Amino acid sequence: MGPATRPEGSAGKTAGRLLQSRPMTDMRPMLKTIDRGLLFRLILFLLAYAVVPLAEIFLFIYIGTLIGNYLLLVVAAVAGLPGASLALGQLRRARARLRLKVVKDERPGPELGEIGGIVAGLILLVTPGFLTDLAGYLMLVPAVRARVGRAVKKRIVAAFPEVDSLLRILAM
C-alpha cells in the first residue's frame, strides 16, 4: 500500500476525529449580540415572502374554478397592462417635474420619492398575480404613494439620522 492509496474508511475516521476534537460552540452568546428588532423584521419579511405567493396561488385556483382556466390566463396576462401604461404616463410627468426643479437649481426631494413610488408600482404591475396588481394599482394613487413615501422617509431618517442632518445642512 503506497502513499497514494488509503485504506477504506480512513476518511470517515479522520472526519470523526476532527468533529470530536472541536467542541460545539455555544449559541447563546452569539444570539445575545443579534438585534432583536432586526431579527423580528427578518422573520416578518420571510413570512411575507412565503405567504404572498401562496395567496396568489390560492387566488389563481379559486378564480380559475369560477371563470375557467383559459379565461384566467388571459385576465392574469392582461390585468396589469392598463396600469403599466398609466404608470409610464405618470412617470413621464414626474420626470418632467424633476427636470424642471433641477433646471431651477432647487432641491428635488418629493419628486424623487414620487418617482420611486411610481417605479415600485410599475414593478408590481408587471409581476404576475392579482395581489401584486392590486398593490401596483394602489401605488399609482397619489395619496397612497405619498403616505407610503412618508413612511419610508420616516424609517430612513430613523435608521440614518446623520445622513438626514447632512442633507439638511447641504440644503441651506
N, C-alpha and C positions, 0 to 999 in steps of 0.2 A: 504494500500500500504506500504510494508515493505522496509527496506533499500536495499534489493537486486533487487527490481523492480524499473524501471524508467518509467515515462510517455512517451508515444510515441512522437518522435520529439525532445526530450530534448538533444540528442546527436548532432543533427543538429544545435540547438540553441547555444549550447556551442561552437561548432566549429566556428559558425558565429561570436560569440563574440570575440573569440581568433583572428580571422582574422581582425576584426575591431579594436582591441586594439593594434595590431602591425602595425606600418606604413611600407609601402613598401620601401625598401632601394633603393636609387638612384644608378643606374648602372654606371653613368658617372665617378665617381672617381675610381671605380674598373676597368673600361676599360682603364683609363689612365695608370694604372700600368702594363698592359699587353704589352709585347714586340711586336711591330707591325711586325717585321721580322718573329718572331716565328708564329704569327697568320697567316701571309701570307703563310708560308711554310706548316702549318697545313691545311689550306684551299686547297692548291695545292695537298697535299697528299690525302685528302679526295676526291677531284675531280678525281684524277688518280685512286683511289680505286673504284670509281663508273664507270669511263669511260672505263677502260680496260676490265672488264667483259662484258660490253655492246658491245664493239668492238668485243670481242671473240664470243659472241652470234650472232652478225651480220655476222661475217665470217663463222660460222658454218651453218647458214641458207643459205647464199649465195653459199658457196661451196657445200652444200647439194643439192641445186637445180641444180648445174652444173654436179655433178658426181653421185648423188644418195645418199640416206641416209645410206645404209648399207656400201657402199664403204667409205663414210665419216667417219663412226665409226671405220673402220679398219685403215684408214690413221691416224686418230686422236690418236688411241691407239698405233700405231707403229712409229709415226713420231719422237718421242724423244728417242727411244731405241738406234739407232746408235750413237747419240750424247752422250747418257749416258755412253755407253761403251767407247767412245773416251775420255770423261771427266774422267772416272775412270782410264784409262791409263795415262792421263796427271797428275792426282792426285798422282798416284804411283811414277812417275818420280820426281815430285816436292817434294814429301815427302822424297825421297831418297836424293835429293839435300839438303833439310833441315837437315836431319840426318848427312850428311857429314859436313855441316857448324857447327853443334853442336859438333861433334866429334873433329873438328879442333879448337874448342873454339872461333869461330867467331860469330859476331852479325848477326842473320838471319832476316834481315829486308825485302828485296824484296821477299824472298821465302814465308814468311807469307802472304804477300799481294797477291802473285800468288795463293797460296792455297785457300785463301778467295775468290778470283775471280773464281777459278775453282769450288769451292763448291756452290757459288751463281749460276753459270751456270748450274750445275748439278740439283740444286733445281728447276730452271726454266724449265729445260728439262723434269723433271718428273711431273711437273704441267701440267694438261691437257689444251690444247689450242694452236692455231697456233702462236699467237703473243708471248706467253711465250716461245714456242720452238724457235722462231726466236731470241729472246733476249738471250736465253740459248746458242744457236749456236754461236752468236756473242761474248759471254763471253769466248768461247773456243778459239777464235783467240787471239794469244799472244799480238798483237799490241793493240787491243781493250781493252783487260784485263789490259794492262799496263797503258793505258790512263785513264781508269776508276779508277784504283788503285791510280794514281797520283791525280785525282780529289778528291777521298775520303780522301787521306792523307792530301791534302791541307785544306779540311774542318775540319778534326780532329785537325790539328795543329792550325787552326784559332780559333776553339772552345775551345781547351785546350792547350794554349801556355806553361803553367807551366809543363805539362806532357812532352811535346816535349823537353823543356830545361833540365828537369831531365834525360830524356833518352840520350840526348847529353852528359851530364856530366858523366853518367854511362858508356858511350861508350869510354870515354877517358882512 
